Amino acid sequence: QSLRRTDTGLSESPFISVEAVMLEMQDPKTGVKSQPQKLVITTIPHAITGEDVVTWLANRYTIEAEEAWALGTMLVAFGYIYPLQDHKRLVIKPDTALYRFQTPYFWPAQQWPVEDTDYAIYLAKRNIRKKGVLEMHEQEQYNGLHKWMNHKWDFIVMQAKEQYRAGKERKKPDRAVFDCQERAYWVVHRPPPGTVSAMDYGLERMVDPNAEEVTGQSFVCVCVFSLFSSLVKYSVTCNKHDPFLAPCLPSNPWVTDDVTYWLLNMANVDVPTKMRVERWTFSFGELLSDPRGRDDFRLFLKKEFSGENLAFWEACEDLKWGTAATMNEKAQQVYKTFLARGAPRWINIDGKTMEVTVKGLKHPHRYVLDAAQTHIFMLMKKDSYGRYLKSPVFKDTQKRAIGPDQHRFRSANARKRRPSISPIIVRQQEKEERARMATSGPVDITQVMSKLSNKGKEPSCVYNITVLSCLINPIFF
């Protein structure tokens, strides 16, 4: 409201009014006093304090200190003034906290489109500068943009490296100032979770939206929501391929005794099923886990003269899961075929990975080629896999794939089918039948006496017990 007073002579447009205030605040004679300030070990030129900003606003517009503090917070929230230390809290502190005026290039009135590509380049550059240690929300945004812009991530990383290299050529104070300016711009336009963006709510936003930082409970809610979203996405994608949720086509061999399902899904079948081909599009890992999919992918790579990449990956898998007796021999064979200078199927990997691999081959083990295998895997995933899904090879396989109909029984045959009895139950029933027939028949005393006569050397008491047992239960004889 102070900016709209008639005595200031400002326009009715909020941004134009704010810019007029900013120009007046930066006036060398009547504006806020600025001077070089030392931040850690770097001297920052033209730095101002929050106390000076609040005092200047209160004196210029004849308002109370609280209103001047709210007006200064609005200037920080829109990115006209940015803090040099605490970037998470876009508020003005009425003390000796250091601030600087944002360059007009980043002012909201410029109305630059906030592109995801620019944000991805900024995060990639910070990731290079911080050596992979980003803040939690920045890491989540970085991973999401990497997955979303996988098709042009190489371009993004290249731009980030160029900007990082150009920044290192600046003087240290200028480099620190530019980093703070750029970070403040993205904090305004891509605020951390739990904060309110000034660009979304305009002048009616909260005075201090960042007073409460993100709590552990909010972080847990974000993580649970992310996991739930991933689970829903996976369930929707793999719904038809889950045997618990969808029937096997044409039928379940363990239920119908029809082995057609096994025949259609053999490891190296000539014509795969449509559902099998569909799984290849889920991820590059799904394609490599299917032997039939690898054959199709190998045909595509052969036409592109890069079949050695897949051959090297398969050789690494054979080394990883092979026997220990042949491990040393296989490792040396892989090195001579794919990695040695002048190898017949030489693969292109970076020097650092090659150095690690060659050093590990002096004492080979199952995972000695993991670094090189991961490099080739990512190369095929980012480059070859996307082109394979658009290639005539995949489209031809997808066109020839068959979709078996669901198996149906005839009603007459269905009535004749009876479940088979367990062999254990059959043997038990036979034993019970023999015992029943033996107990129901007459006892032949002559057979019993002949058996007793063959044991003349046994004591008389044994004869008496034996005869008594025969009379009681003749089944034993």
C-alpha positions as CSV (number, residue, x, y, z in Angstrom):
1,Q,0.0,0.0,0.0
2,S,2.9,2.3,0.7
3,L,4.1,1.9,-2.9
4,R,0.7,3.1,-4.2
5,R,0.6,6.4,-2.4
6,T,0.1,9.4,-4.6
7,D,3.0,11.3,-3.1
8,T,5.5,8.9,-4.5
9,G,4.4,9.5,-8.0
10,L,4.7,5.8,-8.9
11,S,2.7,3.9,-11.4
12,E,-0.2,1.6,-10.5
13,S,1.7,-1.5,-11.8
14,P,3.2,-3.3,-8.8
15,F,6.4,-4.4,-10.6
16,I,6.9,-0.9,-12.1
17,S,6.4,0.6,-8.6
18,V,8.9,-1.8,-7.1
19,E,11.5,-1.1,-9.8
20,A,11.1,2.6,-9.2
21,V,11.8,2.0,-5.5
22,M,14.8,-0.1,-6.3
23,L,16.3,2.5,-8.5
24,E,15.8,5.1,-5.8
25,M,17.4,2.8,-3.2
26,Q,20.5,2.4,-5.4
27,D,21.0,6.1,-5.9
28,P,24.6,6.9,-4.8
29,K,23.6,10.0,-2.9
30,T,20.2,9.4,-1.4
31,G,19.9,5.6,-1.5
32,V,21.0,2.9,0.9
33,K,24.6,3.1,1.8
34,S,26.7,0.2,0.4
35,Q,30.3,-0.7,1.1
36,P,32.6,-3.7,0.6
37,Q,32.1,-6.3,3.3
38,K,34.1,-9.4,4.0
39,L,32.3,-12.7,3.7
40,V,34.4,-15.5,5.2
41,I,37.6,-14.8,3.3
42,T,36.1,-13.1,0.2
43,T,35.5,-9.4,0.0
44,I,32.0,-8.7,-1.5
45,P,31.6,-5.3,-3.1
46,H,28.5,-3.1,-2.7
47,A,27.1,-5.0,0.2
48,I,24.2,-3.7,2.3
49,T,22.8,-4.7,5.7
50,G,19.2,-5.5,6.5
51,E,19.2,-2.9,9.2
52,D,20.1,-0.1,6.7
53,V,17.3,-1.3,4.2
54,V,14.6,-1.2,6.9
55,T,15.7,2.2,8.2
56,W,15.8,3.7,4.7
57,L,12.3,2.4,3.9
58,A,10.9,3.7,7.2
59,N,12.5,7.1,6.7
60,R,11.6,7.4,3.0
61,Y,7.9,6.5,3.3
62,T,7.4,7.7,6.9
63,I,6.1,4.3,8.1
64,E,6.6,2.2,11.2
65,A,9.5,-0.2,11.5
66,E,7.3,-3.2,11.3
67,E,5.7,-2.0,8.0
68,A,9.2,-1.2,6.6
69,W,10.3,-4.7,7.6
70,A,7.3,-6.2,5.8
71,L,8.0,-4.1,2.7
72,G,11.7,-5.2,2.7
73,T,10.6,-8.8,3.0
74,M,8.5,-8.4,-0.1
75,L,11.5,-7.0,-2.0
76,V,13.5,-10.0,-1.0
77,A,10.7,-12.5,-1.7
78,F,10.4,-11.1,-5.3
79,G,14.2,-11.3,-5.8
80,Y,15.0,-7.6,-6.0
81,I,17.3,-8.0,-3.0
82,Y,19.1,-11.3,-2.2
83,P,20.9,-12.5,0.9
84,L,24.5,-13.4,0.8
85,Q,24.4,-16.1,3.5
86,D,21.0,-17.6,4.4
87,H,19.4,-18.3,1.0
88,K,16.6,-20.6,2.5
89,R,14.8,-17.7,4.3
90,L,13.7,-15.0,1.8
91,V,13.1,-12.4,4.5
92,I,14.9,-9.2,5.5
93,K,16.6,-9.3,8.8
94,P,16.8,-5.9,10.6
95,D,20.3,-6.5,11.8
96,T,23.8,-6.8,10.3
97,A,23.0,-9.6,7.9
98,L,24.5,-8.9,4.5
99,Y,22.4,-8.4,1.3
100,R,23.0,-7.1,-2.2
101,F,20.8,-5.6,-4.9
102,Q,19.9,-8.0,-7.6
103,T,21.0,-7.2,-11.1
104,P,18.2,-6.0,-13.4
105,Y,18.7,-9.0,-15.6
106,F,17.0,-11.2,-13.0
107,W,14.2,-8.8,-12.1
108,P,10.7,-10.3,-12.4
109,A,9.6,-7.5,-14.8
110,Q,11.9,-9.0,-17.5
111,Q,9.4,-11.9,-17.6
112,W,12.0,-14.5,-18.7
113,P,10.4,-17.9,-19.2
114,V,11.5,-20.2,-16.4
115,E,12.5,-23.2,-18.4
116,D,13.2,-26.6,-17.0
117,T,16.2,-26.9,-19.2
118,D,17.8,-23.8,-17.6
119,Y,17.1,-25.2,-14.1
120,A,18.6,-28.5,-15.1
121,I,21.8,-26.7,-16.3
122,Y,21.9,-24.8,-13.0
123,L,21.5,-28.0,-10.9
124,A,24.1,-29.8,-13.1
125,K,26.5,-26.9,-12.6
126,R,26.0,-27.0,-8.8
127,N,26.4,-30.7,-8.8
128,I,29.8,-30.3,-10.5
129,R,30.8,-27.5,-8.1
130,K,29.6,-29.4,-5.0
131,K,31.0,-32.7,-6.3
132,G,27.7,-34.4,-6.1
133,V,26.6,-33.1,-2.7
134,L,23.4,-31.2,-3.2
135,E,20.7,-30.3,-0.8
136,M,17.9,-32.8,-0.4
137,H,15.2,-31.0,-2.5
138,E,17.8,-30.1,-5.1
139,Q,18.9,-33.7,-5.4
140,E,15.3,-34.8,-5.9
141,Q,14.8,-32.1,-8.6
142,Y,18.1,-33.1,-10.2
143,N,17.1,-36.8,-10.3
144,G,13.6,-36.0,-11.7
145,L,14.9,-33.7,-14.4
146,H,17.6,-36.3,-15.3
147,K,14.8,-38.9,-15.8
148,W,12.5,-36.5,-17.6
149,M,15.2,-35.0,-19.9
150,N,17.2,-38.1,-20.5
151,H,17.1,-37.6,-24.3
152,K,19.1,-34.3,-24.1
153,W,21.0,-34.8,-20.8
154,D,24.3,-34.8,-22.6
155,F,23.6,-31.3,-23.9
156,I,22.7,-30.1,-20.4
157,V,25.8,-31.5,-18.8
158,M,27.9,-30.0,-21.6
159,Q,26.4,-26.5,-21.1
160,A,26.9,-26.9,-17.3
161,K,30.6,-27.7,-17.8
162,E,31.1,-24.7,-20.1
163,Q,29.4,-22.3,-17.7
164,Y,31.4,-23.8,-14.8
165,R,34.6,-23.4,-16.8
166,A,33.7,-19.8,-17.7
167,G,32.9,-19.0,-14.0
168,K,36.3,-20.2,-12.8
169,E,38.0,-17.6,-15.1
170,R,36.3,-14.8,-13.2
171,K,37.8,-13.1,-10.1
172,K,36.9,-14.7,-6.9
173,P,34.6,-11.8,-5.6
174,D,32.8,-11.6,-9.0
175,R,32.4,-15.4,-9.0
176,A,30.9,-15.4,-5.5
177,V,28.5,-12.5,-6.4
178,F,27.3,-14.2,-9.5
179,D,26.7,-17.5,-7.7
180,C,24.6,-15.8,-5.1
181,Q,22.6,-13.9,-7.8
182,E,21.9,-17.1,-9.7
183,R,21.0,-19.1,-6.6
184,A,18.7,-16.3,-5.3
185,Y,16.9,-16.3,-8.7
186,W,16.2,-20.0,-8.6
187,V,15.2,-19.9,-4.9
188,V,12.5,-17.4,-5.9
189,H,11.3,-19.4,-9.0
190,R,11.9,-22.9,-7.7
191,P,11.4,-22.6,-4.0
192,P,12.2,-25.5,-1.6
193,P,9.2,-27.7,-0.5
194,G,7.1,-26.2,2.2
195,T,7.5,-22.6,1.1
196,V,5.2,-20.3,-0.8
197,S,6.4,-18.9,-4.1
198,A,6.0,-15.2,-4.6
199,M,5.6,-15.8,-8.3
200,D,2.5,-17.9,-7.7
201,Y,0.7,-15.8,-5.2
202,G,1.8,-12.3,-6.1
203,L,1.5,-9.4,-3.7
204,E,-1.1,-11.2,-1.6
205,R,1.4,-13.8,-0.4
206,M,2.3,-14.3,3.3
207,V,4.6,-11.7,4.8
208,D,7.1,-14.4,6.1
209,P,6.3,-17.7,4.3
210,N,9.6,-19.2,5.3
211,A,9.3,-18.6,9.0
212,E,8.7,-22.4,9.5
213,E,11.3,-24.5,7.8
214,V,10.5,-27.9,6.4
215,T,10.0,-30.3,9.3
216,G,10.8,-34.0,9.5
217,Q,7.1,-34.8,9.3
218,S,6.8,-32.8,6.0
219,F,9.8,-34.6,4.6
220,V,8.3,-38.0,5.6
221,C,5.0,-37.0,3.9
222,V,6.9,-36.1,0.7
223,C,8.8,-39.4,0.7
224,V,5.7,-41.5,1.3
225,F,3.9,-39.6,-1.5
226,S,6.8,-40.2,-3.8
227,L,6.9,-43.9,-3.0
228,F,3.2,-44.2,-3.3
229,S,3.3,-42.5,-6.8
230,S,6.1,-44.8,-7.9
231,L,4.1,-47.9,-6.7
232,V,1.0,-46.8,-8.5
233,K,2.9,-46.1,-11.7
234,Y,4.6,-49.5,-11.5
235,S,1.3,-51.3,-10.8
236,V,-0.5,-49.6,-13.7
237,T,2.4,-50.4,-16.1
238,C,2.8,-54.0,-15.1
239,N,-0.8,-54.8,-14.3
240,K,-1.3,-57.1,-17.4
241,H,2.1,-58.8,-16.8
242,D,1.4,-59.9,-13.1
243,P,0.2,-63.5,-12.9
244,F,-1.6,-62.7,-9.7
245,L,-3.7,-59.9,-11.4
246,A,-4.0,-61.2,-15.0
247,P,-4.4,-64.7,-16.4
248,C,-1.6,-66.4,-18.3
249,L,-2.3,-66.6,-22.0
250,P,-3.4,-69.0,-23.5
251,S,-3.6,-70.8,-20.1
252,N,-1.7,-71.7,-16.9
253,P,0.2,-74.9,-17.7
254,W,0.0,-76.1,-14.1
255,V,-3.8,-75.9,-14.2
256,T,-4.8,-77.0,-17.7
257,D,-1.9,-79.4,-18.6
258,D,-1.5,-77.3,-21.8
259,V,2.2,-76.4,-22.3
260,T,1.5,-73.8,-25.0
261,Y,2.5,-71.0,-22.7
262,W,5.9,-72.5,-22.1
263,L,6.4,-73.1,-25.8
264,L,5.5,-69.5,-26.7
265,N,7.8,-68.0,-24.0
266,M,10.9,-70.1,-24.6
267,A,14.3,-68.3,-24.3
268,N,15.0,-68.2,-28.0
269,V,11.6,-68.5,-29.7
270,D,11.4,-67.3,-33.2
271,V,8.2,-65.2,-32.8
272,P,7.6,-63.7,-29.4
273,T,4.3,-62.8,-27.9
274,K,3.0,-59.2,-27.8
275,M,3.1,-59.0,-24.0
276,R,6.8,-60.1,-24.1
277,V,7.7,-57.4,-26.6
278,E,5.7,-54.8,-24.6
279,R,7.9,-55.5,-21.6
280,W,11.0,-54.5,-23.6
281,T,9.7,-51.0,-23.7
282,F,9.4,-50.7,-19.9
283,S,13.1,-50.2,-19.4
284,F,16.5,-51.1,-20.8
285,G,17.0,-53.6,-18.0
286,E,13.9,-55.5,-19.1
287,L,15.2,-55.7,-22.6
288,L,18.6,-57.1,-21.5
289,S,17.1,-59.6,-19.1
290,D,15.2,-61.3,-21.9
291,P,17.4,-63.5,-24.2
292,R,15.0,-63.0,-27.1
293,G,15.1,-59.2,-26.5
294,R,18.9,-59.3,-26.5
295,D,18.8,-61.1,-29.9
296,D,16.6,-58.4,-31.3
297,F,18.7,-55.6,-29.9
298,R,21.9,-57.4,-31.2
299,L,20.4,-57.3,-34.7
300,F,19.8,-53.6,-34.4
301,L,23.3,-52.9,-33.1
302,K,24.8,-55.0,-35.9
303,K,23.1,-52.7,-38.5
304,E,24.6,-49.7,-36.6
305,F,28.1,-51.3,-36.4
306,S,28.1,-51.2,-32.6
307,G,27.5,-54.8,-31.7
308,E,30.7,-55.0,-29.7
309,N,29.0,-53.0,-26.9
310,L,26.4,-55.7,-26.2
311,A,28.9,-58.4,-26.7
312,F,31.2,-56.8,-24.1
313,W,28.2,-56.5,-21.7
314,E,27.3,-60.2,-22.1
315,A,31.0,-61.2,-21.6
316,C,31.1,-59.3,-18.3
317,E,27.9,-61.1,-17.2
318,D,29.4,-64.4,-18.1
319,L,32.5,-63.6,-16.0
320,K,30.4,-62.4,-13.1
321,W,28.2,-65.5,-13.0
322,G,30.6,-68.1,-14.3
323,T,32.7,-70.7,-12.5
324,A,35.7,-69.7,-10.3
325,A,38.0,-72.0,-12.2
326,T,37.7,-70.2,-15.5
327,M,37.5,-66.6,-14.0
328,N,41.1,-65.6,-14.7
329,E,41.1,-67.0,-18.2
330,K,37.8,-65.3,-19.1
331,A,39.0,-61.9,-17.7
332,Q,42.1,-62.0,-19.8
333,Q,40.1,-63.1,-22.9
334,V,37.7,-60.1,-22.4
335,Y,40.6,-57.7,-22.1
336,K,42.3,-59.0,-25.3
337,T,39.0,-59.0,-27.3
338,F,37.5,-55.6,-26.2
339,L,39.9,-53.5,-24.2
340,A,43.5,-54.1,-25.4
341,R,45.1,-51.8,-27.9
342,G,44.3,-53.1,-31.4
343,A,41.6,-55.4,-30.0
344,P,39.4,-57.0,-32.7
345,R,36.2,-55.7,-31.1
346,W,37.5,-52.6,-29.3
347,I,35.0,-50.6,-27.2
348,N,35.2,-46.9,-26.5
349,I,35.5,-46.1,-22.8
350,D,37.0,-43.1,-21.0
351,G,40.6,-43.0,-19.8
352,K,39.7,-43.1,-16.1
353,T,37.5,-46.2,-16.4
354,M,40.2,-47.9,-18.5
355,E,42.8,-47.1,-15.9
356,V,40.7,-48.6,-13.1
357,T,39.9,-51.7,-15.2
358,V,43.5,-52.4,-16.2
359,K,44.7,-51.9,-12.7
360,G,42.1,-54.4,-11.4
361,L,42.9,-57.0,-14.1
362,K,46.3,-57.5,-12.4
363,H,44.3,-59.4,-9.7
364,P,41.1,-60.4,-11.5
365,H,37.9,-61.2,-9.7
366,R,34.2,-61.5,-10.6
367,Y,33.5,-57.8,-10.5
368,V,36.8,-56.5,-12.0
369,L,35.0,-55.2,-15.1
370,D,32.0,-53.5,-13.3
371,A,33.2,-50.0,-14.0
372,A,33.6,-50.6,-17.8
373,Q,30.4,-52.6,-17.9
374,T,28.4,-49.8,-16.2
375,H,29.9,-47.3,-18.7
376,I,28.9,-49.4,-21.7
377,F,25.4,-50.1,-20.1
378,M,24.7,-46.3,-19.7
379,L,26.0,-45.6,-23.2
380,M,23.6,-48.1,-24.7
381,K,20.8,-47.0,-22.5
382,K,21.1,-43.3,-23.3
383,D,22.0,-43.6,-27.0
384,S,21.2,-47.0,-28.6
385,Y,18.0,-48.0,-26.6
386,G,16.0,-45.0,-27.6
387,R,16.8,-45.4,-31.3
388,Y,16.1,-49.1,-31.1
389,L,12.5,-48.5,-29.9
390,K,12.1,-46.3,-33.0
391,S,13.9,-48.5,-35.4
392,P,12.4,-50.7,-38.1
393,V,13.9,-53.8,-36.4
394,F,11.7,-53.3,-33.3
395,K,8.7,-52.2,-35.2
396,D,8.9,-55.3,-37.4
397,T,9.2,-57.6,-34.3
398,Q,6.3,-55.8,-32.7
399,K,4.2,-56.3,-35.9
400,R,5.0,-60.0,-36.1
401,A,4.4,-60.7,-32.4
402,I,1.5,-63.0,-31.7
403,G,-1.3,-62.6,-29.2
404,P,-2.6,-66.1,-28.1
405,D,-6.2,-66.4,-27.3
406,Q,-7.4,-67.6,-24.0
407,H,-7.7,-71.4,-23.7
408,R,-11.3,-72.7,-23.4
409,F,-12.5,-76.2,-22.5
410,R,-15.5,-77.8,-24.1
411,S,-18.4,-78.5,-21.8
412,A,-18.3,-82.3,-22.3
413,N,-14.6,-82.6,-21.6
414,A,-15.0,-80.3,-18.6
415,R,-17.5,-82.7,-17.0
416,K,-15.2,-85.7,-17.6
417,R,-12.2,-84.1,-15.9
418,R,-11.5,-85.2,-12.4
419,P,-8.7,-84.3,-10.1
420,S,-6.0,-86.9,-9.7
421,I,-5.4,-88.6,-6.3
422,S,-2.1,-88.4,-4.6
423,P,0.1,-91.5,-4.8
424,I,0.5,-91.5,-1.0
425,I,-3.2,-91.8,-0.5
426,V,-3.4,-94.6,-3.1
427,R,-0.8,-96.7,-1.3
428,Q,-2.5,-96.1,2.0
429,Q,-5.8,-97.3,0.6
430,E,-4.2,-100.4,-0.9
431,K,-2.6,-101.3,2.5
432,E,-5.9,-100.9,4.3
433,E,-7.7,-103.1,1.7
434,R,-5.2,-105.9,2.1
435,A,-5.5,-105.8,5.9
436,R,-9.3,-105.8,5.7
437,M,-9.3,-108.9,3.4
438,A,-6.9,-110.8,5.6
439,T,-8.9,-110.3,8.8
440,S,-12.2,-111.3,7.2
441,G,-11.0,-114.7,5.8
442,P,-10.9,-118.1,7.7
443,V,-7.7,-119.2,9.6
444,D,-5.8,-122.3,8.3
445,I,-4.4,-124.0,11.4
446,T,-2.3,-126.4,9.4
447,Q,-0.2,-123.6,8.0
448,V,0.3,-122.2,11.4
449,M,1.5,-125.5,12.8
450,S,3.9,-126.1,9.9
451,K,5.5,-122.8,10.6
452,L,5.9,-123.7,14.2
453,S,7.5,-127.0,13.4
454,N,10.3,-125.3,11.5
455,K,11.3,-123.6,14.8
456,G,11.9,-126.7,16.9
457,K,14.9,-125.3,18.6
458,E,13.0,-122.3,20.1
459,P,11.8,-122.5,23.7
460,S,8.3,-123.7,24.4
461,C,7.2,-120.4,25.7
462,V,8.0,-118.9,22.3
463,Y,5.8,-121.5,20.6
464,N,2.9,-120.7,22.9
465,I,3.2,-117.0,22.3
466,T,3.5,-117.5,18.5
467,V,0.5,-119.8,18.4
468,L,-1.5,-117.4,20.5
469,S,-0.5,-114.5,18.2
470,C,-1.5,-116.4,15.1
471,L,-4.8,-117.2,16.5
472,I,-5.5,-113.7,17.4
473,N,-4.1,-111.9,14.3
474,P,-3.3,-114.2,11.4
475,I,-2.4,-111.3,9.1
476,F,1.3,-111.5,10.1
477,F,1.5,-115.0,8.6
